[in-house]
Structure formats: structure tokens, C-alpha cells
Amino acid sequence: MADLALRDLSLGYGRHPAVHGLSGLFPSGSITAVVGPNGSGKSTLLKALAGHIRPLAGRIDQGGVRPGEIAYLPQAHGLDLQFPLGLGDLVGFGLMGRRGLFGGFRALDRARLAEVMAQVGLDGLEHAPIGSVSGGQLQRALFARVMLQDAKLVLLDEPFNGVDARAAEDLAQLMARWPAQGRTVIAVLHDLDVVRRLCPQTLVLARTAVAWGPTDLAVSPEQMIEAHRLAERWAGADDPAVSDHPLEPA
């Protein structure tokens, strides 16, 4: 797997920009954090990397990763919690890429399913309906589903949302092992302490790259202040009363 590269990438929805002129590399077999203020394009970038939206301009070079080799955990799960689905079945959907919708589980699959559920602290809850568990347990199940996919490219949008501190640390330690397994991980995170501990590389995003490189240099007070300053300018540029050119900050 080669490095994932962004080439002058711009993303948006209609005339509403989200990311503009973004160029850089996510090294193969690395963990990169994406941080920035609200509305800075972080979730939109992950959606584009997952293939859910197309670029307005520029391109994404996936480094040879095929669509079936991408695991994506969005910020909002969109699940119907009234649907009669067990937690183990939800996690088991992570095998669909290899087994197909009607492929059926093998003995090794069931063993692996039990293993990942135990690793995220959900052992014994395989048959619990998804609507009966806590938000933190549901988030851990979604994380386990990503683990089961065994994907080359893993995209995580706020993966520790709703999870208590101890469980978040356990999940972070699992995530830290993935580069050694040949996976490239890109994670939107808001806790800068977690970013500094877990992620050697960081992209500070405010619709464009404020900083992109080693975390100790990228996540500095000066860079974060600049990101918030740019985000405020972008917000003004989006207001028709302020500017008719939403792709250029004021």
C-alpha cells in the first residue's frame, strides 16, 4: 500500500465550501489525527476519503486501496435503534466485505467476533438488542465492527464519543496497534492530549491546512489560534451579507 495523497483537493455541498486546496500525504501504516474548530471540514474530508462524496476539484490518490478495503466509522451512526438487531450481529457486519451479505459465518469468524467484542468490553452482550444498550456500549460495538473489517485504510470520526475515559483509553490502545498490522489510520479527534499521545502526525484543518506534520509541531498554541482565526473568517465568508465568494476567506 502506497501513501494516500491529496492533490489540491476541494470539497463542498453546492456553493457551500468545506475543504479548499488541500494537498499532502497520509503515510502508509501511520496514524494521523485531524483536528480543528467546528465547521472546519473534518467530517467532510473523511466522507470524501471513504468515497461518499466526490471532489469539487483536485483528486484523492488512494495508494492502491480499493473501496472494499476501507473501514469508516462516522460521527453519527444513523441506526434505527428500534430495529430488532443484536449487538453481535451489528459487529458481525464488519465481515460482509469478505463473506458477502449472505455468506454466513464460519467457525473462525465466530471466534474472531467473540474476540473483538471481548477486546472492547462487550463480551456476553452478543444477543443484546441494539436499542437496549447504552450509547457508550453502542459506540464500542461500532468500533469493534471496524476492527472486524481488518481494512487497510481506517477512517474514524470522533471514535470515542459517548465512551467513558477508561473505555476510551482501552480503544485508543487497540487503535495504536493498527499501523504495525499494516493499516493506515486517519482519525478526527478533539482531545489534544489523546492526539499528542496517540498520533505521530496531525493535520490541523480550518477548511485548508493550517499545519500538517509531526504532532508536536502541528498542535502548537500558535497553530490552534490560527485555525480558530481562519474558521471565524470562513464563517463570515459563508454569510451572503458579508461575501459573495465563499471559497475565499475574508
C-alpha positions, 0 to 999 in steps of 0.5 A: 500500500502506497501513501494516500495523497491529496492533490489540491483537493476541494470539497463542498455541498453546492456553493457551500465550501468545506475543504479548499486546496488541500494537498499532502500525504497520509503515510502508509501504516501511520496514524494521523489525527485531524483536528480543528474548530467546528465547521472546519471540514473534518467530517467532510474530508473523511466522507470524501476519503471513504468515497461518499462524496466526490471532489469539487476539484483536485483528486484523492490518490488512494495508494492502491486501496480499493473501496472494499478495503476501507473501514469508516466509522462516522460521527453519527451512526444513523441506526434505527435503534428500534430495529430488532438487531443484536449487538453481535450481529451489528459487529458481525457486519464488519465481515460482509466485505469478505463473506458477502451479505449472505455468506454466513459465518464460519467457525473462525469468524465466530471466534474472531467476533467473540474476540473483538467484542471481548477486546472492547468490553462487550463480551456476553452482550452478543444477543443484546438488542441494539436499542437496549444498550447504552450509547457508550456500549453502542459506540464500542460495538461500532468500533469493534465492527471496524476492527472486524473489517481488518481494512487497510485504510481506517477512517474514524470520526470522533471514535470515542464519543459517548465512551467513558475515559477508561473505555476510551483509553482501552480503544485508543490502545487497540487503535495504536496497534493498527499501523504495525498490522499494516493499516493506515489510520486517519482519525478526527479527534478533539482531545489534544492530549489523546492526539499528542499521545496517540498520533505521530502526525496531525493535520490541523484543518480550518477548511485548508491546512493550517499545519500538517506534520509531526504532532508536536509541531502541528498542535502548537498554541500558535497553530490552534489560534490560527485555525480558530482565526481562519474558521471565524473568517470562513464563517463570515465568508459563508454569510451572503451579507458579508461575501459573495465568494465563499471559497475565499476567506475574508 
